[in-house]
């Protein structure tokens, strides 16, 4: 530390008193202040040095014979180092006559006790703050929410309504939503699941395949028909079960109720587990 070298070069009888961690203590005879203690060390953050600065300024304001005086406080922001020059506190500096005279009055006893307690408290504070590093503040866990948009007209009772297509077996409709992290776009994409209150069952034959060819007259002609069977009793869900959010947190799925479900109320549930948080939301859609 350049500041330390500059100061010790002006002093005589420089001796090391303590050295450990990120700080060291020297004793020396200063040409201006006399016998002094030189403390120097490193700090890790702005909060640390601001804390030390407040403590030094507080102690400099004390004008007491019971606590050593502070002469200089130097901060090197570039290297994150600090240096303190203070008076050597000699416990025998007060002779027996002064001490006895001090104790002859109640006020003297009170002043002595108050100053002694204050000195002990301040020494403990300086020792604690000089030896500990910055407290680690735990990062708050993000809060996630899922909102849903049925993309349908809302009736007077605030229920979304879906008009089923009577000319088709299924009515296809997309439902949207949004994952929010602390009310904003999430940092990463997330997987969500979907459930529906409604299913429908297949019959034995679900359809057929027709094979045809072009005859010699250039006309398409059916040659063979293959029936697709063996699915009787299989349940068909009315919602896609999984989706992945976009970079903006948007989620989508497709529902496909069939026209015999007209008059029912379909319940759609979306759910996810994000950073140990169980999330879910619901939609109740009236099928017309």
N, C-alpha and C positions, 0 to 999 in steps of 0.2 A: 504493500500500500504506500503510494508516494507521499501522502500526507503524514503518515506515521514516520517515514524515513526523514522527512523535512523537520518534524518536531523533535525526534530523538537526536538528530544531529546537533541541535542547539542545546540539548540537555547533557548533564553529567551524571555519573553513577546510575546508569540505566540497568535495571535488573528485572528479570522475569519473575512475576509472582504466581501466575496461574496461566494455564494454557489447555484448552479443551473445546471440542466441538467446533463452533464457528466464531469463537471469541477468545481473546487473550488479554492479560492484565500485566502492566509493567509499573515499576516504581522508578522515579527519577527526580533529579533536582533541576527545576526549570529556572532559566535566568530571570524571569519576571515573577512567577508565582511561588517559587521556592520548592519545597518537597511536595510532589504531586503523584497521583495515580493516573496512569494512561490506560484507558480501556478501548480496545478496538475490535471490530467484528464485522460479520456479513449479515445482510438481511435478505429475505426471500421475496418480499412483496411490498407494495406501497403501504398496505395496511399495517405491516410490521413496523416500518420506519416511522409512520405517522404516530403510532402508539408510543414508540420510544421517545419521539420528539415531544409529545404532550407531557410525558413523565418528567423529562429533563427540564422543560420549561416550568413545570410546577415546582420542582425542587430548587430551581434557581431563584424562585420568588421567596423561598424561605430564608430568613436572616436569623439563624439560630446558632448558638454556640454548641448545640448538641448534634448538629449534622454538618458534614463536610460541605464546603462550598464548591459549586461547579463553575469552572472558568471558561471552558470552550466546548462546543459541540459542533463537529464537522461531519458533513454528509457528502459522500462521493456517489452521485446518482449513476454515473457511467459504469462503475464496478460494483454497485450495490454494497457499499461499505460505509461504516460510520466510526467516529472516534470521539471519545469523551475525555476531557482533562478535568480532574477534580482534586480537591485538597485531600492530603493524607489525614485521616481521622485518627488522632492520637488519644487513646483513652486516658492517658496520664496528663493531658494538657491542662486540666483543671486541678489546681493544687488544693491541698487539704483545707487551707484557710478560706478559699473561695467557696468550697463545697460546704464547709461548716456554716459560713455566713449565709449561704443560700438556704440552708435548712433551718435558720433561726426564725424565719417568718412563715406563716401559713401560706402567704402568697408565693413565697419562694418554693415551698414544697409542692404547691399546686402546679406552678409553672414547670418545675422540674419533671413532675410525673406526666403532665400533658405532653411536654416535648419528648420525653422518653418513649411514650406510647406511640406518638406520631412518627418518630424516627424508626421504631421497630416495624410499624405498619408499612412505611414507605420502602424500607429495605426489603421486606417480603414481597411487595408488589414488583419492585425492580427485578428481583431475582426470578420471580415467576415469569414475567413477560420477556426477560432477556433470554431465558433458557428454552422457552417453548416456541414451536413453529406456529404458523397460521392454523386456526381451527378449520377442519374440513367440514364444510356445510353440505349435507347430503342433498343431492339433486332431487327435486320434487318429481314424483312419478306423473307421467302425462295422463290425462283423463280422456277416454275415448267414448264416443256416442255414435249411434246409427240412427239416421232419419230416413223415412220412406216416402216415396211419391207414387201414388197409384196411377197417375196419368189418366184419370177418369173424371167425369163430371161428378160433383158432390151434391147430394140431395139436401132437402131442408133439415134432415136429421143428422147431417154431416157424415153420411155414409157414401163411399164411392159406389157407382153402379156400372155394371158391365152388361151390355146388350149382347145376348148370344145369337149367333148366326144359325137360323133354322134350316138353311140349305146345306150346311156342312155338319159333320160329326163333331168337330172341335172348333172352338173359337180361340184364336191365338192372340195374346195380348202381352205387352212388355211392361214390367214394373221396374221402377228405378229407385235409387236411394243414394245415400252419401255417408261415408265414414268420416268423422271429424276427430281431430286430435287437439284438445284444448280449444275447441271451437274453430279450428282452422284445418287446412289440408294436412293429411298425415305425412310422416317422413318416408314411409315405405308402403308398398302394396300389401293387402291383407286378403285372406281367404274367408269367405262367409258361406254358411249353409242356409238352405231354404226348406221349409216344410209347408204342407197344405192339409187342410182338414178333409179334402175330398179326393177319392180314388174312383176308378171304374174298372170293371173286370172284362176280360176278353172272352169271346165265345170260342168254340173249337176251331172255326175257320175264320181267319182274320182278313183274308183276301185271296187273290189269285194272280198268277202271272200268265200273260198271253204272249205267245211267240208268233210272229208273223213274218211273211216273206213277200217279195214282189214277184208276181207271176209273169208269164211270158207276155202278157198284155200290158205290163208296167203298172199293175194295180196291187196295192197291199192286200194280202190274204191271210186270215188267221189259220195257223197250222196246228197249234197245240195250246192247251190251257192247263196250267199247273196250279192247283189249289194249295194255299198255305194253311195248314191245320196243326192241331196238337197244342194249342195255347189256351185251352179252356181253363178258366179260373185264374189266369195270371192277372195281377193287379197293375194298373197303369197309373202312375202319379200324375197330378195335374199341375206340377211346378217343377222346373229344373232344380236339381238338389244342391248344386255348388256353383259359385262364381268367384272371380278374382277382381278386386277393385282396380281401377285405373290409377295412373300416377296422381290424379287430382282427388282420388278417394271415391270416385263414382262407382256404384255397384248396379248391376242389372240382372234380371232373370225373366223368364217367360212362363206364363201360366196358360193352360189349355183345357178349360172345362168343356164338357160336352153338353149338347142342348137339352138332354133329359134332366140336367141339374138346374134348369130354370126355376126360379122361385126360392132357391136356397141362398144362404149366406156363407160364402167361402172365407175361411180364415187363413191368412198367409203369415208365417212366422219366419223372420230372419234372425240368425244367431251367429256369434263368433266368439273366439277366445283370443284376446290380444294382451300380451304382457300380463298374464295372470288375472285379467279382468274378463268376467263373463258378461257378454253383451247380447241383447235381444230387443226386438221390436215387433209390432203386430200390425196387420191390416185386416179389416173386415169388409169384404166386397159383396154387395148384393148382386146376384145373377138374375137378370131380367130375360 
